[in-house]
Amino acid sequence: MLLAPLLFIAGGADHIMPPSVNRSNAKHYKSSAITDYKEFDDRSHWTCAEPGWEQVADYALSWAVDHTARPVAERTLERPRSDEVRA
C-alpha cells in the first residue's frame, strides 16, 4: 500500500510548537511513508500568515511534487468505479 508522504514544517521562532517538539514528532513518526522535517529559522507558528509565506509554500509544493512523482508507466488513467465515487 502506498502512503502519502509527510513533511513536518517547523518555524525556528515558534513558541507554540517549538522546533524541538516538531523535530521529535518527525523522528518518532512510525510509518513506511516518506517522512521529512524542514525548519525555517526565522518563522513563527503563524508562518502561513507571515510576510514571505510564499517561500514556505513553494518549498512544500516542490517537496510534495518531488516525493509523489511516479513514472508515467505506473500511473493510471482509469476512472473510479461507481461504487468508489463519493458524493
N, C-alpha and C positions, 0 to 999 in steps of 0.2 A: 504494500500500500504506500502510495506517495503522500507525504505530508507537506503542507505548505511551509516554506522557510520562515524563520522567525528572526527578526532583527530587534535587539534591545537598543534603544537610543537613550542616552543619558546627557543631562546638562551638568557641566562641571561646577556650576554655581547653583545647583538645585538643592534647596534646603528642605524640601518636602519629601523627595525621594532621592536621597544623596547618591552620588555615583557609586559609592562602595556597596550600597544595598542593591542597586540595579546590576552592578557587575556580579555580585554574589548570586542574584537570581539567575542571571545568564549562565553562570558556571554550574549551578545546581539543577538547571532545567534538563530533565531526562527525556530524551526523545531521539528518534532516528532522523528527525528533520534537521536540515542545515540550520544552525543557530549561531548568530554572531552578536557582538557587542560593539557599539560605536559611541564614543564620548565626544561631545562638543564642549570644549573647555569653558568658554565664557557664557554659556547659556543657562537660563534658569529652568524651573519646572514648566513655565509657560512658553516654551520655545515656539509653539505654533502661532503665538500672538505677538512675538517679539520682532522688531525690525531684523531683516535678514533671514526670516524663516525659510525663504526660498532655498537657501544653501542646504538646510536640513532636508527639506522636501526633495530636492534634486538628488542628494546622496541616497535617501531612502528609495526613491524610484529607481535610480541606477542599480542599487544593490538588489532590489527585487527583480529587476529585469535580468541581471547577471545570474541570479540564483534560481530562476524559474524557466529560463530558456531551454528548450529541448530541441533536438534535431527535428527537422521537418518530417522525417520518416516516422517519428514517434508520435506526432500529433494526430489527432483525429478530427475529422470534419463532420462526424456523424451527428445528427440531430438527436436530442434526448427522446427516449420513448415517451409515449403519452402518460404512462404511469409514473414517470420520473419528473414530469413538469409540475411545478407547484404554482398555485395562483398567488 
